[in-house]
Amino acid sequence: MSNCCNDPTEIPKLDPRDIVREQTRHGNLLRELFTGDPEKLMLYELREANAYLRGLAALRAHYPSVRLVA
């Protein structure tokens, strides 16, 4: 077998820069959640969420404003 094709059984390799970027984003989210206004943080994250997560937020969100935006 040649190296021209992707093997679907092989685990994809991650770029270390992507890992650091996600760790930084996660750390920033945690800091904002515990020190800032959680409602504003949820509204911000909701704008970047996919349709499935917006639907869940519309059904399950604690804050009425988050449910309304979702």
N, CA, C, O and CB atoms as a CASP TS submission, in Angstrom:
PFRMAT TS
TARGET T0000
AUTHOR 0000-0000-0000
METHOD Language model
MODEL 1
PARENT N/A
ATOM      1  N   MET     1       0.845  -1.175   0.000  1.00  0.00           N
ATOM      2  CA  MET     1       0.000   0.000   0.000  1.00  0.00           C
ATOM      3  C   MET     1       0.890   1.238   0.000  1.00  0.00           C
ATOM      4  O   MET     1       1.877   1.288   0.734  1.00  0.00           O
ATOM      5  CB  MET     1      -0.961  -0.002   1.219  1.00  0.00           C
ATOM      6  N   SER     2       0.560   2.215  -0.796  1.00  0.00           N
ATOM      7  CA  SER     2       1.380   3.423  -0.899  1.00  0.00           C
ATOM      8  C   SER     2       0.957   4.450   0.154  1.00  0.00           C
ATOM      9  O   SER     2      -0.057   4.285   0.832  1.00  0.00           O
ATOM     10  CB  SER     2       1.271   4.030  -2.314  1.00  0.00           C
ATOM     11  N   ASN     3       1.740   5.490   0.272  1.00  0.00           N
ATOM     12  CA  ASN     3       1.477   6.541   1.251  1.00  0.00           C
ATOM     13  C   ASN     3       0.572   7.639   0.695  1.00  0.00           C
ATOM     14  O   ASN     3       0.439   8.699   1.306  1.00  0.00           O
ATOM     15  CB  ASN     3       2.784   7.145   1.721  1.00  0.00           C
ATOM     16  N   CYS     4      -0.043   7.396  -0.447  1.00  0.00           N
ATOM     17  CA  CYS     4      -0.847   8.446  -1.072  1.00  0.00           C
ATOM     18  C   CYS     4      -2.226   8.602  -0.441  1.00  0.00           C
ATOM     19  O   CYS     4      -2.855   9.651  -0.581  1.00  0.00           O
ATOM     20  CB  CYS     4      -1.001   8.160  -2.540  1.00  0.00           C
ATOM     21  N   CYS     5      -2.686   7.602   0.230  1.00  0.00           N
ATOM     22  CA  CYS     5      -4.063   7.625   0.737  1.00  0.00           C
ATOM     23  C   CYS     5      -4.095   7.703   2.256  1.00  0.00           C
ATOM     24  O   CYS     5      -3.175   7.247   2.935  1.00  0.00           O
ATOM     25  CB  CYS     5      -4.824   6.387   0.265  1.00  0.00           C
ATOM     26  N   ASN     6      -5.156   8.282   2.771  1.00  0.00           N
ATOM     27  CA  ASN     6      -5.338   8.343   4.221  1.00  0.00           C
ATOM     28  C   ASN     6      -5.913   7.033   4.722  1.00  0.00           C
ATOM     29  O   ASN     6      -6.830   6.474   4.121  1.00  0.00           O
ATOM     30  CB  ASN     6      -6.256   9.519   4.615  1.00  0.00           C
ATOM     31  N   ASP     7      -5.374   6.553   5.815  1.00  0.00           N
ATOM     32  CA  ASP     7      -5.872   5.333   6.435  1.00  0.00           C
ATOM     33  C   ASP     7      -6.937   5.726   7.459  1.00  0.00           C
ATOM     34  O   ASP     7      -6.605   6.393   8.439  1.00  0.00           O
ATOM     35  CB  ASP     7      -4.709   4.515   7.104  1.00  0.00           C
ATOM     36  N   PRO     8      -8.199   5.342   7.274  1.00  0.00           N
ATOM     37  CA  PRO     8      -9.251   5.763   8.214  1.00  0.00           C
ATOM     38  C   PRO     8      -9.092   5.158   9.607  1.00  0.00           C
ATOM     39  O   PRO     8      -9.704   5.637  10.562  1.00  0.00           O
ATOM     40  CB  PRO     8     -10.608   5.388   7.662  1.00  0.00           C
ATOM     41  N   THR     9      -8.286   4.124   9.731  1.00  0.00           N
ATOM     42  CA  THR     9      -8.104   3.512  11.050  1.00  0.00           C
ATOM     43  C   THR     9      -6.984   4.173  11.834  1.00  0.00           C
ATOM     44  O   THR     9      -6.845   3.934  13.034  1.00  0.00           O
ATOM     45  CB  THR     9      -7.817   2.030  10.906  1.00  0.00           C
ATOM     46  N   GLU    10      -6.187   4.999  11.175  1.00  0.00           N
ATOM     47  CA  GLU    10      -5.073   5.655  11.859  1.00  0.00           C
ATOM     48  C   GLU    10      -5.572   6.897  12.586  1.00  0.00           C
ATOM     49  O   GLU    10      -6.370   7.661  12.043  1.00  0.00           O
ATOM     50  CB  GLU    10      -3.954   6.026  10.858  1.00  0.00           C
ATOM     51  N   ILE    11      -5.105   7.098  13.804  1.00  0.00           N
ATOM     52  CA  ILE    11      -5.497   8.252  14.605  1.00  0.00           C
ATOM     53  C   ILE    11      -4.855   9.497  14.004  1.00  0.00           C
ATOM     54  O   ILE    11      -3.650   9.506  13.756  1.00  0.00           O
ATOM     55  CB  ILE    11      -5.080   8.072  16.100  1.00  0.00           C
ATOM     56  N   PRO    12      -5.635  10.546  13.766  1.00  0.00           N
ATOM     57  CA  PRO    12      -5.046  11.760  13.181  1.00  0.00           C
ATOM     58  C   PRO    12      -4.076  12.421  14.158  1.00  0.00           C
ATOM     59  O   PRO    12      -4.313  12.448  15.365  1.00  0.00           O
ATOM     60  CB  PRO    12      -6.152  12.759  12.780  1.00  0.00           C
ATOM     61  N   LYS    13      -3.000  12.942  13.626  1.00  0.00           N
ATOM     62  CA  LYS    13      -1.994  13.609  14.451  1.00  0.00           C
ATOM     63  C   LYS    13      -2.432  15.044  14.701  1.00  0.00           C
ATOM     64  O   LYS    13      -2.946  15.715  13.806  1.00  0.00           O
ATOM     65  CB  LYS    13      -0.594  13.569  13.772  1.00  0.00           C
ATOM     66  N   LEU    14      -2.223  15.506  15.928  1.00  0.00           N
ATOM     67  CA  LEU    14      -2.605  16.856  16.308  1.00  0.00           C
ATOM     68  C   LEU    14      -1.408  17.787  16.221  1.00  0.00           C
ATOM     69  O   LEU    14      -0.279  17.408  16.532  1.00  0.00           O
ATOM     70  CB  LEU    14      -3.195  16.873  17.720  1.00  0.00           C
ATOM     71  N   ASP    15      -1.675  18.989  15.801  1.00  0.00           N
ATOM     72  CA  ASP    15      -0.647  20.013  15.768  1.00  0.00           C
ATOM     73  C   ASP    15      -0.489  20.557  17.190  1.00  0.00           C
ATOM     74  O   ASP    15      -1.486  20.938  17.804  1.00  0.00           O
ATOM     75  CB  ASP    15      -1.007  21.156  14.749  1.00  0.00           C
ATOM     76  N   PRO    16       0.726  20.606  17.727  1.00  0.00           N
ATOM     77  CA  PRO    16       0.910  21.119  19.094  1.00  0.00           C
ATOM     78  C   PRO    16       0.402  22.549  19.264  1.00  0.00           C
ATOM     79  O   PRO    16      -0.018  22.924  20.359  1.00  0.00           O
ATOM     80  CB  PRO    16       2.376  21.060  19.473  1.00  0.00           C
ATOM     81  N   ARG    17       0.433  23.343  18.213  1.00  0.00           N
ATOM     82  CA  ARG    17      -0.082  24.714  18.304  1.00  0.00           C
ATOM     83  C   ARG    17      -1.585  24.719  18.547  1.00  0.00           C
ATOM     84  O   ARG    17      -2.094  25.579  19.266  1.00  0.00           O
ATOM     85  CB  ARG    17       0.245  25.497  17.025  1.00  0.00           C
ATOM     86  N   ASP    18      -2.304  23.763  17.950  1.00  0.00           N
ATOM     87  CA  ASP    18      -3.747  23.664  18.178  1.00  0.00           C
ATOM     88  C   ASP    18      -4.049  23.289  19.628  1.00  0.00           C
ATOM     89  O   ASP    18      -5.000  23.792  20.226  1.00  0.00           O
ATOM     90  CB  ASP    18      -4.369  22.631  17.224  1.00  0.00           C
ATOM     91  N   ILE    19      -3.230  22.403  20.181  1.00  0.00           N
ATOM     92  CA  ILE    19      -3.424  21.994  21.573  1.00  0.00           C
ATOM     93  C   ILE    19      -3.223  23.174  22.511  1.00  0.00           C
ATOM     94  O   ILE    19      -4.028  23.393  23.417  1.00  0.00           O
ATOM     95  CB  ILE    19      -2.463  20.853  21.942  1.00  0.00           C
ATOM     96  N   VAL    20      -2.149  23.938  22.299  1.00  0.00           N
ATOM     97  CA  VAL    20      -1.877  25.105  23.140  1.00  0.00           C
ATOM     98  C   VAL    20      -2.989  26.142  22.992  1.00  0.00           C
ATOM     99  O   VAL    20      -3.407  26.753  23.976  1.00  0.00           O
ATOM    100  CB  VAL    20      -0.514  25.728  22.777  1.00  0.00           C
ATOM    101  N   ARG    21      -3.465  26.337  21.763  1.00  0.00           N
ATOM    102  CA  ARG    21      -4.539  27.304  21.516  1.00  0.00           C
ATOM    103  C   ARG    21      -5.802  26.909  22.274  1.00  0.00           C
ATOM    104  O   ARG    21      -6.444  27.765  22.883  1.00  0.00           O
ATOM    105  CB  ARG    21      -4.837  27.409  20.008  1.00  0.00           C
ATOM    106  N   GLU    22      -6.167  25.634  22.248  1.00  0.00           N
ATOM    107  CA  GLU    22      -7.375  25.175  22.951  1.00  0.00           C
ATOM    108  C   GLU    22      -7.196  25.216  24.467  1.00  0.00           C
ATOM    109  O   GLU    22      -8.141  25.527  25.191  1.00  0.00           O
ATOM    110  CB  GLU    22      -7.735  23.753  22.511  1.00  0.00           C
ATOM    111  N   GLN    23      -5.989  24.905  24.955  1.00  0.00           N
ATOM    112  CA  GLN    23      -5.746  24.996  26.391  1.00  0.00           C
ATOM    113  C   GLN    23      -5.870  26.444  26.860  1.00  0.00           C
ATOM    114  O   GLN    23      -6.424  26.705  27.928  1.00  0.00           O
ATOM    115  CB  GLN    23      -4.353  24.436  26.742  1.00  0.00           C
ATOM    116  N   THR    24      -5.366  27.370  26.080  1.00  0.00           N
ATOM    117  CA  THR    24      -5.470  28.786  26.424  1.00  0.00           C
ATOM    118  C   THR    24      -6.921  29.234  26.407  1.00  0.00           C
ATOM    119  O   THR    24      -7.369  29.945  27.307  1.00  0.00           O
ATOM    120  CB  THR    24      -4.642  29.641  25.458  1.00  0.00           C
ATOM    121  N   ARG    25      -7.654  28.816  25.383  1.00  0.00           N
ATOM    122  CA  ARG    25      -9.068  29.186  25.290  1.00  0.00           C
ATOM    123  C   ARG    25      -9.856  28.616  26.470  1.00  0.00           C
ATOM    124  O   ARG    25     -10.697  29.303  27.049  1.00  0.00           O
ATOM    125  CB  ARG    25      -9.668  28.690  23.958  1.00  0.00           C
ATOM    126  N   HIS    26      -9.582  27.357  26.824  1.00  0.00           N
ATOM    127  CA  HIS    26     -10.267  26.729  27.957  1.00  0.00           C
ATOM    128  C   HIS    26      -9.947  27.463  29.257  1.00  0.00           C
ATOM    129  O   HIS    26     -10.837  27.705  30.072  1.00  0.00           O
ATOM    130  CB  HIS    26      -9.869  25.245  28.073  1.00  0.00           C
ATOM    131  N   GLY    27      -8.680  27.815  29.450  1.00  0.00           N
ATOM    132  CA  GLY    27      -8.293  28.551  30.655  1.00  0.00           C
ATOM    133  C   GLY    27      -8.964  29.904  30.726  1.00  0.00           C
ATOM    134  O   GLY    27      -9.400  30.329  31.796  1.00  0.00           O
ATOM    135  N   ASN    28      -9.051  30.590  29.587  1.00  0.00           N
ATOM    136  CA  ASN    28      -9.723  31.889  29.565  1.00  0.00           C
ATOM    137  C   ASN    28     -11.208  31.749  29.863  1.00  0.00           C
ATOM    138  O   ASN    28     -11.782  32.581  30.566  1.00  0.00           O
ATOM    139  CB  ASN    28      -9.527  32.565  28.213  1.00  0.00           C
ATOM    140  N   LEU    29     -11.830  30.703  29.335  1.00  0.00           N
ATOM    141  CA  LEU    29     -13.256  30.472  29.615  1.00  0.00           C
ATOM    142  C   LEU    29     -13.493  30.223  31.097  1.00  0.00           C
ATOM    143  O   LEU    29     -14.436  30.763  31.675  1.00  0.00           O
ATOM    144  CB  LEU    29     -13.778  29.282  28.799  1.00  0.00           C
ATOM    145  N   LEU    30     -12.645  29.411  31.715  1.00  0.00           N
ATOM    146  CA  LEU    30     -12.805  29.134  33.143  1.00  0.00           C
ATOM    147  C   LEU    30     -12.620  30.396  33.966  1.00  0.00           C
ATOM    148  O   LEU    30     -13.389  30.657  34.892  1.00  0.00           O
ATOM    149  CB  LEU    30     -11.812  28.063  33.598  1.00  0.00           C
ATOM    150  N   ARG    31     -11.595  31.186  33.631  1.00  0.00           N
ATOM    151  CA  ARG    31     -11.351  32.416  34.376  1.00  0.00           C
ATOM    152  C   ARG    31     -12.541  33.357  34.257  1.00  0.00           C
ATOM    153  O   ARG    31     -12.991  33.919  35.255  1.00  0.00           O
ATOM    154  CB  ARG    31     -10.076  33.106  33.879  1.00  0.00           C
ATOM    155  N   GLU    32     -13.053  33.531  33.039  1.00  0.00           N
ATOM    156  CA  GLU    32     -14.206  34.409  32.837  1.00  0.00           C
ATOM    157  C   GLU    32     -15.449  33.887  33.546  1.00  0.00           C
ATOM    158  O   GLU    32     -16.235  34.670  34.081  1.00  0.00           O
ATOM    159  CB  GLU    32     -14.490  34.567  31.353  1.00  0.00           C
ATOM    160  N   LEU    33     -15.630  32.576  33.552  1.00  0.00           N
ATOM    161  CA  LEU    33     -16.808  31.994  34.190  1.00  0.00           C
ATOM    162  C   LEU    33     -16.808  32.253  35.688  1.00  0.00           C
ATOM    163  O   LEU    33     -17.855  32.544  36.267  1.00  0.00           O
ATOM    164  CB  LEU    33     -16.873  30.496  33.919  1.00  0.00           C
ATOM    165  N   PHE    34     -15.635  32.148  36.326  1.00  0.00           N
ATOM    166  CA  PHE    34     -15.580  32.311  37.778  1.00  0.00           C
ATOM    167  C   PHE    34     -15.393  33.751  38.222  1.00  0.00           C
ATOM    168  O   PHE    34     -15.712  34.076  39.366  1.00  0.00           O
ATOM    169  CB  PHE    34     -14.473  31.481  38.335  1.00  0.00           C
ATOM    170  N   THR    35     -14.888  34.627  37.357  1.00  0.00           N
ATOM    171  CA  THR    35     -14.650  36.005  37.790  1.00  0.00           C
ATOM    172  C   THR    35     -15.567  37.009  37.115  1.00  0.00           C
ATOM    173  O   THR    35     -15.742  38.114  37.629  1.00  0.00           O
ATOM    174  CB  THR    35     -13.224  36.382  37.525  1.00  0.00           C
ATOM    175  N   GLY    36     -16.151  36.664  35.993  1.00  0.00           N
ATOM    176  CA  GLY    36     -17.001  37.602  35.266  1.00  0.00           C
ATOM    177  C   GLY    36     -18.468  37.271  35.432  1.00  0.00           C
ATOM    178  O   GLY    36     -18.868  36.568  36.359  1.00  0.00           O
ATOM    179  N   ASP    37     -19.253  37.791  34.520  1.00  0.00           N
ATOM    180  CA  ASP    37     -20.690  37.553  34.514  1.00  0.00           C
ATOM    181  C   ASP    37     -20.979  36.309  33.670  1.00  0.00           C
ATOM    182  O   ASP    37     -20.787  36.338  32.454  1.00  0.00           O
ATOM    183  CB  ASP    37     -21.463  38.797  33.964  1.00  0.00           C
ATOM    184  N   PRO    38     -21.438  35.215  34.292  1.00  0.00           N
ATOM    185  CA  PRO    38     -21.660  33.979  33.533  1.00  0.00           C
ATOM    186  C   PRO    38     -22.708  34.138  32.424  1.00  0.00           C
ATOM    187  O   PRO    38     -22.613  33.487  31.383  1.00  0.00           O
ATOM    188  CB  PRO    38     -22.089  32.871  34.476  1.00  0.00           C
ATOM    189  N   GLU    39     -23.691  34.988  32.642  1.00  0.00           N
ATOM    190  CA  GLU    39     -24.723  35.177  31.621  1.00  0.00           C
ATOM    191  C   GLU    39     -24.126  35.800  30.353  1.00  0.00           C
ATOM    192  O   GLU    39     -24.442  35.369  29.243  1.00  0.00           O
ATOM    193  CB  GLU    39     -25.862  36.066  32.167  1.00  0.00           C
ATOM    194  N   LYS    40     -23.277  36.799  30.513  1.00  0.00           N
ATOM    195  CA  LYS    40     -22.629  37.430  29.356  1.00  0.00           C
ATOM    196  C   LYS    40     -21.709  36.456  28.653  1.00  0.00           C
ATOM    197  O   LYS    40     -21.630  36.452  27.425  1.00  0.00           O
ATOM    198  CB  LYS    40     -21.843  38.669  29.785  1.00  0.00           C
ATOM    199  N   LEU    41     -21.015  35.632  29.416  1.00  0.00           N
ATOM    200  CA  LEU    41     -20.123  34.633  28.826  1.00  0.00           C
ATOM    201  C   LEU    41     -20.918  33.619  28.012  1.00  0.00           C
ATOM    202  O   LEU    41     -20.506  33.243  26.915  1.00  0.00           O
ATOM    203  CB  LEU    41     -19.311  33.917  29.921  1.00  0.00           C
ATOM    204  N   MET    42     -22.050  33.176  28.541  1.00  0.00           N
ATOM    205  CA  MET    42     -22.885  32.220  27.811  1.00  0.00           C
ATOM    206  C   MET    42     -23.436  32.832  26.536  1.00  0.00           C
ATOM    207  O   MET    42     -23.496  32.166  25.502  1.00  0.00           O
ATOM    208  CB  MET    42     -24.032  31.731  28.692  1.00  0.00           C
ATOM    209  N   LEU    43     -23.838  34.087  26.597  1.00  0.00           N
ATOM    210  CA  LEU    43     -24.340  34.749  25.389  1.00  0.00           C
ATOM    211  C   LEU    43     -23.242  34.862  24.340  1.00  0.00           C
ATOM    212  O   LEU    43     -23.497  34.673  23.150  1.00  0.00           O
ATOM    213  CB  LEU    43     -24.893  36.144  25.727  1.00  0.00           C
ATOM    214  N   TYR    44     -22.028  35.167  24.773  1.00  0.00           N
ATOM    215  CA  TYR    44     -20.905  35.268  23.840  1.00  0.00           C
ATOM    216  C   TYR    44     -20.622  33.911  23.189  1.00  0.00           C
ATOM    217  O   TYR    44     -20.466  33.828  21.970  1.00  0.00           O
ATOM    218  CB  TYR    44     -19.644  35.786  24.568  1.00  0.00           C
ATOM    219  N   GLU    45     -20.555  32.859  23.990  1.00  0.00           N
ATOM    220  CA  GLU    45     -20.265  31.531  23.462  1.00  0.00           C
ATOM    221  C   GLU    45     -21.408  31.018  22.585  1.00  0.00           C
ATOM    222  O   GLU    45     -21.176  30.267  21.637  1.00  0.00           O
ATOM    223  CB  GLU    45     -20.003  30.553  24.607  1.00  0.00           C
ATOM    224  N   LEU    46     -22.620  31.415  22.896  1.00  0.00           N
ATOM    225  CA  LEU    46     -23.772  30.984  22.122  1.00  0.00           C
ATOM    226  C   LEU    46     -23.722  31.507  20.689  1.00  0.00           C
ATOM    227  O   LEU    46     -24.177  30.838  19.761  1.00  0.00           O
ATOM    228  CB  LEU    46     -25.049  31.441  22.795  1.00  0.00           C
ATOM    229  N   ARG    47     -23.168  32.704  20.515  1.00  0.00           N
ATOM    230  CA  ARG    47     -23.064  33.278  19.170  1.00  0.00           C
ATOM    231  C   ARG    47     -22.155  32.446  18.273  1.00  0.00           C
ATOM    232  O   ARG    47     -22.326  32.441  17.054  1.00  0.00           O
ATOM    233  CB  ARG    47     -22.543  34.712  19.246  1.00  0.00           C
ATOM    234  N   GLU    48     -21.189  31.742  18.865  1.00  0.00           N
ATOM    235  CA  GLU    48     -20.242  30.950  18.078  1.00  0.00           C
ATOM    236  C   GLU    48     -20.588  29.461  18.056  1.00  0.00           C
ATOM    237  O   GLU    48     -19.855  28.668  17.464  1.00  0.00           O
ATOM    238  CB  GLU    48     -18.843  31.134  18.624  1.00  0.00           C
ATOM    239  N   ALA    49     -21.682  29.078  18.688  1.00  0.00           N
ATOM    240  CA  ALA    49     -22.043  27.670  18.793  1.00  0.00           C
ATOM    241  C   ALA    49     -22.772  27.193  17.535  1.00  0.00           C
ATOM    242  O   ALA    49     -23.306  27.989  16.763  1.00  0.00           O
ATOM    243  CB  ALA    49     -22.914  27.437  20.031  1.00  0.00           C
ATOM    244  N   ASN    50     -22.778  25.874  17.355  1.00  0.00           N
ATOM    245  CA  ASN    50     -23.501  25.313  16.207  1.00  0.00           C
ATOM    246  C   ASN    50     -24.994  25.219  16.545  1.00  0.00           C
ATOM    247  O   ASN    50     -25.403  25.491  17.674  1.00  0.00           O
ATOM    248  CB  ASN    50     -22.930  23.904  15.821  1.00  0.00           C
ATOM    249  N   ALA    51     -25.785  24.837  15.570  1.00  0.00           N
ATOM    250  CA  ALA    51     -27.241  24.813  15.725  1.00  0.00           C
ATOM    251  C   ALA    51     -27.688  23.846  16.819  1.00  0.00           C
ATOM    252  O   ALA    51     -28.644  24.136  17.538  1.00  0.00           O
ATOM    253  CB  ALA    51     -27.897  24.434  14.406  1.00  0.00           C
ATOM    254  N   TYR    52     -27.019  22.711  16.957  1.00  0.00           N
ATOM    255  CA  TYR    52     -27.393  21.731  17.981  1.00  0.00           C
ATOM    256  C   TYR    52     -27.212  22.313  19.382  1.00  0.00           C
ATOM    257  O   TYR    52     -28.089  22.172  20.235  1.00  0.00           O
ATOM    258  CB  TYR    52     -26.557  20.447  17.829  1.00  0.00           C
ATOM    259  N   LEU    53     -26.074  22.966  19.616  1.00  0.00           N
ATOM    260  CA  LEU    53     -25.833  23.539  20.944  1.00  0.00           C
ATOM    261  C   LEU    53     -26.762  24.713  21.230  1.00  0.00           C
ATOM    262  O   LEU    53     -27.174  24.919  22.371  1.00  0.00           O
ATOM    263  CB  LEU    53     -24.381  23.989  21.069  1.00  0.00           C
ATOM    264  N   ARG    54     -27.091  25.481  20.196  1.00  0.00           N
ATOM    265  CA  ARG    54     -28.059  26.570  20.401  1.00  0.00           C
ATOM    266  C   ARG    54     -29.430  26.004  20.762  1.00  0.00           C
ATOM    267  O   ARG    54     -30.140  26.576  21.590  1.00  0.00           O
ATOM    268  CB  ARG    54     -28.164  27.454  19.133  1.00  0.00           C
ATOM    269  N   GLY    55     -29.802  24.888  20.148  1.00  0.00           N
ATOM    270  CA  GLY    55     -31.071  24.251  20.488  1.00  0.00           C
ATOM    271  C   GLY    55     -31.100  23.759  21.920  1.00  0.00           C
ATOM    272  O   GLY    55     -32.103  23.916  22.616  1.00  0.00           O
ATOM    273  N   LEU    56     -29.995  23.159  22.364  1.00  0.00           N
ATOM    274  CA  LEU    56     -29.914  22.725  23.763  1.00  0.00           C
ATOM    275  C   LEU    56     -30.005  23.911  24.709  1.00  0.00           C
ATOM    276  O   LEU    56     -30.672  23.842  25.742  1.00  0.00           O
ATOM    277  CB  LEU    56     -28.612  21.957  24.012  1.00  0.00           C
ATOM    278  N   ALA    57     -29.337  24.992  24.353  1.00  0.00           N
ATOM    279  CA  ALA    57     -29.389  26.185  25.203  1.00  0.00           C
ATOM    280  C   ALA    57     -30.800  26.739  25.271  1.00  0.00           C
ATOM    281  O   ALA    57     -31.235  27.214  26.320  1.00  0.00           O
ATOM    282  CB  ALA    57     -28.429  27.260  24.686  1.00  0.00           C
ATOM    283  N   ALA    58     -31.519  26.680  24.153  1.00  0.00           N
ATOM    284  CA  ALA    58     -32.891  27.179  24.144  1.00  0.00           C
ATOM    285  C   ALA    58     -33.784  26.361  25.075  1.00  0.00           C
ATOM    286  O   ALA    58     -34.726  26.889  25.666  1.00  0.00           O
ATOM    287  CB  ALA    58     -33.455  27.156  22.722  1.00  0.00           C
ATOM    288  N   LEU    59     -33.485  25.088  25.198  1.00  0.00           N
ATOM    289  CA  LEU    59     -34.304  24.223  26.048  1.00  0.00           C
ATOM    290  C   LEU    59     -33.866  24.226  27.511  1.00  0.00           C
ATOM    291  O   LEU    59     -34.703  24.138  28.409  1.00  0.00           O
ATOM    292  CB  LEU    59     -34.269  22.815  25.519  1.00  0.00           C
ATOM    293  N   ARG    60     -32.554  24.326  27.755  1.00  0.00           N
ATOM    294  CA  ARG    60     -32.042  24.057  29.089  1.00  0.00           C
ATOM    295  C   ARG    60     -31.386  25.226  29.818  1.00  0.00           C
ATOM    296  O   ARG    60     -30.994  25.072  30.975  1.00  0.00           O
ATOM    297  CB  ARG    60     -31.083  22.979  29.002  1.00  0.00           C
ATOM    298  N   ALA    61     -31.255  26.371  29.192  1.00  0.00           N
ATOM    299  CA  ALA    61     -30.507  27.477  29.793  1.00  0.00           C
ATOM    300  C   ALA    61     -31.205  27.994  31.046  1.00  0.00           C
ATOM    301  O   ALA    61     -32.432  28.076  31.101  1.00  0.00           O
ATOM    302  CB  ALA    61     -30.332  28.616  28.782  1.00  0.00           C
ATOM    303  N   HIS    62     -30.418  28.335  32.033  1.00  0.00           N
ATOM    304  CA  HIS    62     -30.933  28.875  33.293  1.00  0.00           C
ATOM    305  C   HIS    62     -31.399  30.321  33.116  1.00  0.00           C
ATOM    306  O   HIS    62     -32.406  30.735  33.690  1.00  0.00           O
ATOM    307  CB  HIS    62     -29.857  28.793  34.392  1.00  0.00           C
ATOM    308  N   TYR    63     -30.653  31.080  32.316  1.00  0.00           N
ATOM    309  CA  TYR    63     -30.955  32.495  32.133  1.00  0.00           C
ATOM    310  C   TYR    63     -31.970  32.685  31.000  1.00  0.00           C
ATOM    311  O   TYR    63     -31.776  32.143  29.911  1.00  0.00           O
ATOM    312  CB  TYR    63     -29.663  33.287  31.837  1.00  0.00           C
ATOM    313  N   PRO    64     -33.038  33.437  31.233  1.00  0.00           N
ATOM    314  CA  PRO    64     -34.039  33.665  30.188  1.00  0.00           C
ATOM    315  C   PRO    64     -33.463  34.350  28.945  1.00  0.00           C
ATOM    316  O   PRO    64     -33.892  34.063  27.827  1.00  0.00           O
ATOM    317  CB  PRO    64     -35.172  34.501  30.743  1.00  0.00           C
ATOM    318  N   SER    65     -32.493  35.252  29.134  1.00  0.00           N
ATOM    319  CA  SER    65     -31.924  35.945  27.975  1.00  0.00           C
ATOM    320  C   SER    65     -31.167  34.975  27.068  1.00  0.00           C
ATOM    321  O   SER    65     -31.170  35.136  25.848  1.00  0.00           O
ATOM    322  CB  SER    65     -30.989  37.073  28.434  1.00  0.00           C
ATOM    323  N   VAL    66     -30.523  33.974  27.659  1.00  0.00           N
ATOM    324  CA  VAL    66     -29.812  32.976  26.866  1.00  0.00           C
ATOM    325  C   VAL    66     -30.807  32.131  26.094  1.00  0.00           C
ATOM    326  O   VAL    66     -30.577  31.828  24.923  1.00  0.00           O
ATOM    327  CB  VAL    66     -28.930  32.086  27.762  1.00  0.00           C
ATOM    328  N   ARG    67     -31.920  31.740  26.731  1.00  0.00           N
ATOM    329  CA  ARG    67     -32.950  30.970  26.042  1.00  0.00           C
ATOM    330  C   ARG    67     -33.550  31.766  24.887  1.00  0.00           C
ATOM    331  O   ARG    67     -33.823  31.214  23.822  1.00  0.00           O
ATOM    332  CB  ARG    67     -34.049  30.555  27.023  1.00  0.00           C
ATOM    333  N   LEU    68     -33.753  33.060  25.102  1.00  0.00           N
ATOM    334  CA  LEU    68     -34.333  33.905  24.071  1.00  0.00           C
ATOM    335  C   LEU    68     -33.408  34.049  22.868  1.00  0.00           C
ATOM    336  O   LEU    68     -33.864  33.984  21.726  1.00  0.00           O
ATOM    337  CB  LEU    68     -34.655  35.269  24.641  1.00  0.00           C
ATOM    338  N   VAL    69     -32.119  34.243  23.110  1.00  0.00           N
ATOM    339  CA  VAL    69     -31.165  34.386  22.015  1.00  0.00           C
ATOM    340  C   VAL    69     -30.986  33.055  21.277  1.00  0.00           C
ATOM    341  O   VAL    69     -30.831  33.034  20.056  1.00  0.00           O
ATOM    342  CB  VAL    69     -29.807  34.891  22.547  1.00  0.00           C
ATOM    343  N   ALA    70     -31.009  31.959  22.014  1.00  0.00           N
ATOM    344  CA  ALA    70     -30.838  30.641  21.385  1.00  0.00           C
ATOM    345  C   ALA    70     -32.025  30.343  20.514  1.00  0.00           C
ATOM    346  O   ALA    70     -32.083  29.282  19.891  1.00  0.00           O
ATOM    347  CB  ALA    70     -30.657  29.532  22.441  1.00  0.00           C
TER
END
